[in-house]
């Protein structure tokens, strides 16, 4: 008789180590192919992307006697930067593929409730991360204007492409990752590791840590960038605390109902026969 395939035949998602390694290899191969194809597409998008990234610097141009340009410090530097930016674009464009491959590899080992929880976290993480990146992109021209504003009048701000692109990448990633902090808090609360009351108890320390994180992650350390990062983080922190408190109340109700059911079962147990 043929073996039944699918999730129903293997509800716990158990696999031999050899099968796990084979599946990991196949999914890594598919993810690698997607990244390579995305990188190839990134080569065609390199010039528009580079022009968009450097536009804030060029817009500063001759303002108040200041002049800023993007310069390449070596013969091979333009090609190196093209490869780096293309790979970065390839990772971004292929993220649905390798995220799906990662999800498909992890899902068989999770229970139904855990899969739904993980899917919810992924669904919340994507818009939050993109929202952080979008906010950083909106903030980039202001950050460039503020930071280059310290250039003495009549001087030229010689900005190398490698340093500038690293600055922009750090800004985008810092905002994107920072916006994921509330998801981490809610995830820890869902697993029972971090109660909502504990977060409220140390809210002053948490706010201080958020401000410190914004100061450290903001490129250049200017007050404007720190404010734009800290303000939405504080709002998201408040929202995360509210979700954690609501989840704590639901967990308490479930525990109370479970204890009541156990007590009722004990009270209605059949008494021992009289000897």
NORHU-V366687 format. One record per pair of residues at least 12 apart in sequence whose C-alpha atoms are under 8 Angstrom apart, sorted by sequence separation. I is the first residue (numbers start at 1). J is the second residue. D is the distance in whole Angstrom. If there is no record, write none. Layout:
BEGIN
i=(I	I)
j=(J	J)
d=(D	D)
END
This chain:
BEGIN
i=(57	214	57	214	211	214	54	214	211	210	210	210	207	140	136	137	46	136	134	43	46	133	136	43	46	132	133	135	45	200	133	199	42	43	132	133	174	42	132	174	41	42	131	132	196	40	42	129	130	132	171	39	42	129	132	171	39	42	128	129	131	171	196	197	38	39	41	170	195	196	39	40	129	195	38	39	128	129	35	38	39	128	167	196	37	38	195	36	38	175	179	182	186	190	35	38	125	178	182	185	186	189	35	38	181	179	182	183	186	190	35	125	182	186	189	35	124	34	121	31	34	34	31	121	31	30	31	30	28	147	27	27	147	146	27	143	68	81	24	81	143	23	143	56	57	56	60	66	77	66	139	57	66	67	71	73	56	57	65	66	67	68	69	70	71	72	73	56	64	65	66	67	68	69	70	71	72	139	65	66	67	68	69	70	71	72	66	68	70	14	70	13	14	12	13	12	13	12	12	53	53)
j=(69	226	70	227	226	229	70	230	230	230	233	234	234	168	171	172	82	172	172	82	85	172	175	83	86	172	173	175	86	241	175	241	85	86	175	176	217	86	176	218	86	87	176	177	241	86	88	175	176	178	217	86	89	176	179	218	87	90	176	177	179	219	244	245	87	88	90	219	244	245	89	90	179	245	89	90	179	180	87	90	91	180	219	248	90	91	248	90	92	229	233	236	240	244	90	93	180	233	237	240	241	244	91	94	237	236	239	240	243	247	93	183	240	244	247	94	183	94	183	94	97	98	97	187	98	98	101	101	101	220	101	102	222	222	105	222	148	161	105	162	224	105	225	140	141	141	145	151	162	152	225	144	153	154	158	160	144	145	153	154	155	156	157	158	159	160	161	145	153	154	155	156	157	158	159	160	161	228	155	156	157	158	159	160	161	162	157	159	161	108	164	108	109	108	109	109	110	110	111	165	168)
d=(7	5	8	8	8	6	7	6	6	7	7	7	7	8	6	7	7	5	8	7	7	5	6	8	6	7	7	7	8	7	6	7	8	5	5	5	6	4	4	7	8	7	7	8	6	7	8	8	6	7	8	5	5	4	6	7	5	6	7	6	8	6	5	7	8	8	7	7	7	5	6	7	6	8	7	4	6	6	8	4	7	6	7	7	7	7	7	7	8	7	7	6	6	8	5	6	6	7	6	7	8	6	6	6	8	8	8	7	7	7	8	7	5	6	8	6	7	6	7	8	7	7	6	8	5	8	7	8	8	7	6	8	7	8	8	8	8	8	7	7	7	7	6	7	8	5	7	7	8	7	7	7	6	8	7	7	7	8	5	6	7	6	7	7	6	6	8	8	7	5	6	5	5	6	5	5	6	8	8	6	6	6	6	6	6	8	8	7	6	8	8	5	7	7	5	7	8	8	7	8	8)
END
